[in-house]
Amino acid sequence: MVMTNDSLPPQPRSAAAPAKADSKSGLMRYLPMAVIATAAVLGGIYLRDVFSFEALASNRQMLIEFRDANYLLSAVVFIALYVGIVAFSLPGALIATLTGGFLFGVFPGALFNVTAATLGASAIFLAARWGLGERLAAKMDAGHGAVKKIKEGIDENQWSMLFLIRLVPAVPFFVANLVPALVGVPLNRFMISTFLGIIPGGLVFTSVGAGLGEVFARGETPDLAVIFEPAILLPILGLCALAALPIVIKALRGQKGL
């Protein structure tokens, strides 16, 4: 008698195949952040001299001529390079901001800078969220005690916290990209708060870049500590206080309700 597939006894399924599939998917989950970390290390070693003020100064005439001959292409290439610098955490984001001001003026230079920085930051955000953020946020939601309270506090004040970490000069840009991804912030909220939150600092450094022609003519380097001057720092701190105000009000209301 011929044994058909229907008449064969059921074979036990191996648990090894699903385990291997889960292992591979787990490794793929961390691949984007691994690529970013590798690029950041290699960039720090090999590209530090490429994205520098000296390189900008020595190539300024060539950049101006290319911009004048191909303005639209120059803008597209500049934004693409800026996105890549931020997305892969390469050295030179500040130089790129200065270059945006130098080539395109305060406007549309500031718009190009802020847009590119937001897109690059979103790439890091998505890589971190895909690798760890969604699972960590779910664990924090399901947790108890202090961990759950921290997550709930962030959720209740997401807009304020997002603007605050963007406006405070002491918070590193890379950290401000990672933290929201690890606590489950929606992408659209992250992008909006990033775009609006980096405008003040972006305007300051773009304006410095717009004045680089005179700096180059004098053979000097730009004063990047300008952001810490009272006329600039105090308004930024005022925006920080405004962003923190809803958090303070909620905290005071919570104490009164106790």
C-alpha positions as CSV (number, residue, x, y, z in Angstrom):
1,M,0.0,0.0,0.0
2,V,1.3,3.5,-0.9
3,M,1.6,5.8,2.0
4,T,0.3,9.3,1.2
5,N,1.1,12.5,3.1
6,D,-2.4,12.4,4.6
7,S,-1.8,8.9,6.0
8,L,1.6,9.6,7.5
9,P,1.6,10.0,11.3
10,P,2.0,13.6,12.5
11,Q,5.6,14.5,13.0
12,P,6.6,16.5,16.1
13,R,7.6,20.1,15.3
14,S,11.1,21.2,16.2
15,A,11.4,24.1,18.6
16,A,14.8,24.9,17.2
17,A,13.6,26.6,14.0
18,P,11.4,29.3,15.7
19,A,14.2,29.9,18.2
20,K,16.7,30.5,15.4
21,A,14.3,32.7,13.6
22,D,13.7,34.8,16.8
23,S,17.5,35.0,17.2
24,K,18.0,36.2,13.7
25,S,15.2,38.8,14.0
26,G,16.7,39.9,17.3
27,L,20.1,40.5,15.7
28,M,18.5,42.4,12.8
29,R,16.7,44.6,15.3
30,Y,20.0,45.9,16.6
31,L,21.7,46.2,13.2
32,P,20.7,49.9,12.5
33,M,22.2,51.1,15.8
34,A,25.3,48.9,15.3
35,V,25.8,50.6,11.9
36,I,25.4,54.0,13.4
37,A,27.8,53.2,16.3
38,T,30.4,51.8,13.8
39,A,30.1,54.8,11.5
40,A,30.4,57.2,14.5
41,V,33.6,55.6,15.6
42,L,35.1,55.4,12.1
43,G,34.0,59.0,11.4
44,G,35.6,60.2,14.6
45,I,38.9,58.6,13.5
46,Y,39.0,59.4,9.8
47,L,36.7,62.3,9.1
48,R,37.7,64.8,11.8
49,D,39.9,66.7,9.5
50,V,37.4,66.6,6.6
51,F,34.6,68.3,8.5
52,S,36.6,71.1,10.1
53,F,36.7,74.9,10.0
54,E,40.1,74.7,8.3
55,A,38.7,72.6,5.5
56,L,35.7,75.0,5.1
57,A,38.1,77.9,4.9
58,S,40.4,76.4,2.3
59,N,37.5,75.3,0.1
60,R,35.3,78.3,0.5
61,Q,35.9,79.7,-3.0
62,M,35.1,76.4,-4.7
63,L,31.9,76.0,-2.7
64,I,30.7,79.5,-3.5
65,E,31.4,79.0,-7.2
66,F,29.5,75.6,-7.2
67,R,26.6,77.2,-5.4
68,D,26.4,80.1,-7.8
69,A,26.4,77.7,-10.8
70,N,24.1,75.1,-9.3
71,Y,22.0,76.6,-6.5
72,L,19.2,74.0,-6.3
73,L,21.6,71.1,-6.6
74,S,23.9,72.7,-4.0
75,A,20.9,72.9,-1.6
76,V,19.9,69.3,-2.1
77,V,23.4,68.0,-1.8
78,F,24.0,70.1,1.3
79,I,20.8,68.9,3.1
80,A,21.6,65.2,2.1
81,L,25.2,65.5,3.5
82,Y,23.9,67.2,6.7
83,V,21.3,64.4,7.2
84,G,24.0,61.8,6.8
85,I,26.3,63.6,9.3
86,V,23.6,63.7,12.0
87,A,22.1,60.2,11.2
88,F,25.5,58.5,11.5
89,S,26.7,60.7,14.4
90,L,29.7,61.8,12.3
91,P,31.9,64.7,13.5
92,G,31.1,68.0,11.8
93,A,27.4,68.8,12.6
94,L,28.4,72.3,13.9
95,I,30.6,72.9,10.8
96,A,27.7,71.9,8.6
97,T,25.5,74.4,10.4
98,L,28.1,77.1,9.8
99,T,28.4,76.0,6.2
100,G,24.6,76.4,5.7
101,G,24.8,80.0,6.9
102,F,27.9,80.7,4.8
103,L,26.5,79.3,1.6
104,F,22.8,80.2,1.9
105,G,22.6,83.1,4.4
106,V,20.5,83.2,7.6
107,F,17.5,82.4,5.4
108,P,17.1,79.9,3.8
109,G,20.2,78.6,5.5
110,A,18.5,78.2,8.9
111,L,15.6,76.4,7.3
112,F,18.0,74.0,5.5
113,N,20.0,73.4,8.7
114,V,17.0,72.8,10.9
115,T,15.3,70.5,8.4
116,A,18.4,68.4,7.8
117,A,19.1,68.1,11.5
118,T,15.5,67.0,12.2
119,L,15.6,64.3,9.5
120,G,19.0,63.0,10.7
121,A,17.8,63.0,14.3
122,S,14.6,61.1,13.2
123,A,16.8,58.4,11.6
124,I,18.6,57.8,15.0
125,F,15.3,57.9,16.8
126,L,13.8,55.2,14.5
127,A,16.9,53.0,14.7
128,A,16.9,53.2,18.5
129,R,13.1,52.6,18.8
130,W,13.3,49.6,16.4
131,G,16.2,48.1,18.3
132,L,15.1,48.6,21.9
133,G,12.6,51.4,22.4
134,E,9.3,49.6,21.8
135,R,10.3,46.7,24.0
136,L,11.7,48.9,26.7
137,A,8.6,51.2,26.7
138,A,6.3,48.1,26.9
139,K,8.3,46.8,29.9
140,M,8.1,50.2,31.6
141,D,4.4,50.3,31.1
142,A,4.0,46.8,32.6
143,G,6.4,47.6,35.4
144,H,5.7,48.7,38.9
145,G,7.0,51.1,41.5
146,A,9.5,53.8,40.5
147,V,10.1,52.7,36.9
148,K,6.4,52.9,36.1
149,K,6.1,56.3,37.8
150,I,9.0,57.7,35.7
151,K,7.3,56.4,32.5
152,E,4.0,57.9,33.6
153,G,5.6,61.2,34.4
154,I,7.2,61.4,31.0
155,D,4.0,60.5,29.3
156,E,2.0,63.2,31.1
157,N,4.5,65.9,30.1
158,Q,5.8,64.6,26.8
159,W,5.6,67.9,24.9
160,S,7.3,69.9,27.7
161,M,10.0,67.3,28.2
162,L,10.8,67.1,24.5
163,F,11.1,70.9,24.1
164,L,13.1,71.1,27.3
165,I,15.8,68.6,26.3
166,R,16.1,70.4,22.9
167,L,16.3,73.9,24.4
168,V,18.7,73.2,27.2
169,P,22.3,73.7,25.8
170,A,23.8,71.2,28.2
171,V,21.8,68.2,26.8
172,P,23.9,66.5,24.0
173,F,22.0,66.3,20.7
174,F,22.6,62.5,20.5
175,V,21.1,61.9,23.9
176,A,18.1,64.0,23.0
177,N,17.5,61.7,20.1
178,L,17.8,58.5,22.0
179,V,15.8,59.2,25.2
180,P,12.5,59.8,23.5
181,A,12.9,56.6,21.5
182,L,13.4,54.6,24.6
183,V,10.2,55.8,26.4
184,G,7.8,55.4,23.5
185,V,7.4,58.9,22.1
186,P,5.5,59.0,18.8
187,L,7.5,59.8,15.7
188,N,5.4,62.8,14.7
189,R,5.7,64.3,18.2
190,F,9.4,63.8,18.2
191,M,9.9,65.4,14.8
192,I,7.7,68.4,15.6
193,S,9.4,69.1,18.9
194,T,12.9,68.6,17.4
195,F,12.2,71.0,14.5
196,L,10.8,73.7,16.7
197,G,13.1,73.1,19.6
198,I,16.4,73.5,17.7
199,I,15.3,76.6,15.9
200,P,16.8,79.1,18.5
201,G,20.3,77.4,18.5
202,G,20.1,76.8,14.8
203,L,19.4,80.5,14.1
204,V,22.4,81.6,16.3
205,F,25.0,79.3,14.6
206,T,23.5,79.9,11.1
207,S,23.9,83.6,11.6
208,V,27.5,83.0,12.7
209,G,28.1,81.1,9.5
210,A,26.5,83.9,7.4
211,G,29.3,86.2,8.7
212,L,32.1,83.8,7.9
213,G,33.1,85.8,4.8
214,E,34.4,88.6,7.0
215,V,36.0,86.2,9.4
216,F,37.8,84.4,6.6
217,A,39.0,87.8,5.2
218,R,40.6,88.6,8.6
219,G,42.2,85.2,8.9
220,E,40.3,84.5,12.1
221,T,38.1,81.7,13.5
222,P,34.4,82.3,14.4
223,D,33.5,82.8,18.1
224,L,31.3,79.7,18.7
225,A,30.9,80.7,22.4
226,V,28.5,83.4,21.2
227,I,25.5,81.2,22.3
228,F,26.6,81.8,25.9
229,E,26.5,85.5,25.7
230,P,23.7,87.0,27.9
231,A,21.8,88.5,25.0
232,I,21.4,85.1,23.4
233,L,21.6,82.7,26.4
234,L,18.9,84.5,28.5
235,P,16.2,84.2,25.9
236,I,17.0,80.5,25.4
237,L,16.8,80.0,29.1
238,G,13.5,81.9,29.1
239,L,12.2,79.4,26.6
240,C,13.4,76.5,28.8
241,A,11.5,78.0,31.7
242,L,8.4,78.3,29.5
243,A,8.7,74.7,28.4
244,A,9.1,73.5,32.0
245,L,6.2,75.6,33.3
246,P,3.5,72.9,32.6
247,I,5.6,70.3,34.5
248,V,5.9,72.7,37.5
249,I,2.1,73.5,37.5
250,K,1.2,69.8,37.3
251,A,3.6,69.0,40.2
252,L,2.1,71.8,42.3
253,R,-1.4,70.6,41.6
254,G,-0.4,67.1,42.5
255,Q,1.0,68.3,45.9
256,K,-2.2,70.2,46.6
257,G,-4.2,67.1,45.9
258,L,-2.4,65.1,48.5
